[in-house]
Amino acid sequence: MTKFIIRWLINAAGLYAAVWIIPGIDYFGGWVGIFVLALIFGLLNALVRPLLKFLTCPLIILTLGLFTLVINTLMLMLTSAVGQSFGLGLTVDGFWSALLGSLVMSVVSIVMSVIFRDELKGKKS
């Protein structure tokens, strides 16, 4: 359960950083909305992303893994669409904004995962 909460907070921080840095990604709402959007993003990554990776496996191999950036971009755009259907104020202007936003979210996720690696592995200090 602790891993889930840490991963959820990392997704929320990445999403907030993307909204803050990328001009084509806008969010109108409070902190609760960011956490709900991070939960939606996490659920979509857990449910839809493996299916997309399986279906696009030849493209991922052909591009030496760079097509996963496109999959991350689609996940951010899908999160925006699902969030808008629930009345959350996340808007992504287009593919390039979503691509830059997914890159920012990936960098934040990598950095924070390194910081919290002991907690994510379940080791007790």
PyMOL commands that set and color helices and strands:
alter all, ss='L'
color gray80, all
select helices_A, chain A and resi 2-21+31-47+49-55+57-62+67-85+95-115+117-121
alter helices_A, ss='H'
color red, helices_A
select strands_A, chain A and resi 25-28+89-92
alter strands_A, ss='S'
color yellow, strands_A
deselect
rebuild
show_as cartoon
